[in-house]
Amino acid sequence: MSYILDQEQLDGLEEALTTDLMTLGIQSVILIDMAGNVIVNLDNGKVRHDVYSLAALAAGNFGAVSAMASIIGEEEFSLLFHKGKSENINFTKILDDFLLVSIFGNDVSLGYLRLKIDEVIKKIKLLIGQTPSS
């Protein structure tokens, strides 16, 4: 895992995540690397999660599920979803290095959120210098 992001890229990532996801009413969006390091952390001001523990666990969870995918003959599962009673978590892999973690309540449509995540992933790929089809 090797990447270098400059301040302009980080600002662009934050703007894209704010515009495309936070405006949907989600509680939190965290962009992490696959080691669990937080790159961008945005929330609605009401979140009391330990972001760093959540990021580390999210990366570990994604790694475990990737190993399960391999065992059953899949290359990977590029997205995961966990539904809770009042809060839900969606994990989406971006390229090989990043994971987008979205925390949202039952008032946000999962289908619409996934559509907006697909749109923001294209922007993220452009910001970090990859073509959107990668």
N, C-alpha and C positions, 0 to 999 in steps of 0.2 A: 504494500500500500504506500503509494508515494504521490503526494499532491502538494501544490503550493498555491494558495489563494492570496491575492493582494487586496488592499482595502477597497478598491473600486469593485472588485468581484464580490466581496463580502457585503458591501452596501447594496449591490444589485440583487444578491440572494435575499437579503432582508426585505427589500422593497417588493420583490416578486412574491415572497411568502406572505407578506402583510396584505398586499393588494388582492392576491388570488385566493388565499385561504383564511386569513384572520377575519376578513370582512364577511365570511359566511356565518360567523358566530361560533366558531370552534374555540375551545378553551386554551389550547396550546399547540404549537407546532415546533418541532425540534429537528434540525438537520444535524446528523451525526456522521462520523466516519465509522467504518466497520469494526473499529477497535473500541467504540463507545465514547470517543471524544466529541464534545459539543462544539459545533461550528456556528450555528445560529439557534437562538432560543427566543421564541416569542410567546407571549401569553396575554390573556385578557385582563390581567391585573388581579384576578381572584384566585389564581392557582397557588396552591401551597405544596406542590410536589417537590421532592428532592430530585432536581433535574439531572444531576450527575449520576446518582444511583440508577435512576430510570434509564438514562442513556446507556450505561454499562450493561444493565439487565436486558435492554432492548437488543443491543448488539449480540449478547450471548444467546438470547432467545432466537434471534434470526439465524445465528450460526447453528444452533441445535436443529432448527427446522430445515435448514439447508442440508444437514447431514441426513435427516430423515428422508428428504426428497431423493437424495443420492441412493439411499438404501432401496427405495421402491422404483428406481430407474428414471427418475426425473432429473433434469439438469439442475433445476432450482425451483423454488416457489418464490416469485418475485414480489408477492405482497401477502401480508398476513392481517387478519382482523380478529380482535378479541372484543366480545360484547359483554358488557357488565349490566348491572341493574340500572344505573343512571349515567355511567360514563363508558365510553368505548375507545379503543385504541386501534388505529390503522397504521401498519408499517409498510412502506414501499421502498424497494431497493432502487437506487439510481446509479447506473453504470456499475462498476465493481467496487467503488470506494465509499459510497454514501448510502445512508438510510434516512428516510423522511418519516418521522413519527408524529402522527396527528391524534390529539386527544379531543373528543367531542361528546356532547350529550345526545340524548335521544331526539332532541329538537332539530338536529341536522341530519339530512338525508344522506345515507351512505352512498347511494348511487350518484348523487350530485357532487358529493365530496370527491369521490373517485374520478369523476369527470374533470373537476377543477385540479385535482392532483396531476392528472395526465397533462393538462395544459401547463401547469407550473414546472413539471419535469422538463418539458421542451425548453422553457426559458432557462432553467438551471443548466441544462446541457450547453446551451449557447453561451451562458455566462462563464462556464469553466472551460470553454473551448472545444466542446464536442459537438458533432452534428446531431440534431434532434432524433434522427433515426437510429442512432447507436444504442 
